[in-house]
Amino acid sequence: MPLPLSLLLPVTDPTAYKVHLAGWNGIKQPLDVFISDRVEWDGWNSWRSDKDQFNRDYILSLIDFYPQPGVWLFGGIYRVLGRSPASRQHSYVIERSADFTDLVGRLKIDFARTGRARSLRLENHIEKMNVAELLREPYSGEQFPGYENINHDFTTLETVFRTHRPDWKAALANIKGVYLISDKSNGRKYVGSAYGGTGIWSRWSSYIDTGHGGNKDLAKLIDHEGLDYARANFRITLLEYRPAKTDDTAIIERECFWKEALLSRSPHGYNRN
């Protein structure tokens, strides 16, 4: 039997709250922002559009838990202290509320949103919200899924690498391998490899920092479009992995195989050779 959200979040006056349904903004997932930078996450809740959508005393913030469709992570309650003119600052003056802070990042909520609205009146929807799960600790990112299941958007891996998830780092630091970067905006691909003294973790860290990892065609693209282009369009897949003691020539041969198989060389893809 579903457990109503109101049992864990017993707000006294729902009409004082707007619900913020934070979702993908075209560049970043709010779940990744919440994990990596709480100050930036606060900024997501202070944004004011021309419609003045959060025109009540409190914001109950929910984060699209995109690994599980229809599930939202409780991102906290904010008190609205003031409203700057939208034409001037596009912001609210907010502060984090002390209410229910022990549930922030831990409470997962089942809620089937209809339409694409990012703000809702709490009193109209709280009875449709149920507790999906209560985590032991605040959510800190996706657990390492296994080598064969690494097929992730740039923003997800950016969170993993910037927070130095120990399970991911332990798995990727000491393996060689071949990987694929796919550009979702145009279908072009880049095949790369990590060998020598460089493991997958170190090699991919370079992509997270720069968006291009030193590849000339990707560097030209990112220099022109900015790192947000990688965040919006790149997906990284681990094609093959080998122990660190594997001879480098074996990795290079497999890299060449995948370049041929995936037609990643210019003019079809981003590989030049």
Secondary structure, 3 states (H helix, E strand, C coil): CCEEHHHCCCCCCHHHEEEEEECCCCCCCHHHHHHHCHHHHHHHHHECCCCCCCCCCEEEEEEECCCCCCEEEEEEEEEEEEECCCCCCCEEEEEECCCCHHHCCCEEEECCCCCCCCEEEHHHCHHHCEEEEECCCCCCCCCCCCHHHCEEEHHHHHHHHHCCCHHHHHHHCCEEEEEEEEECCCCCEEEEEECCCCCHHHHHHHHHHHCCCCCHHHHHHHHHHCHHHHHHHEEEEEEEEEECCCCHHHHHHHHHHHHHHHCCECCCCCECC
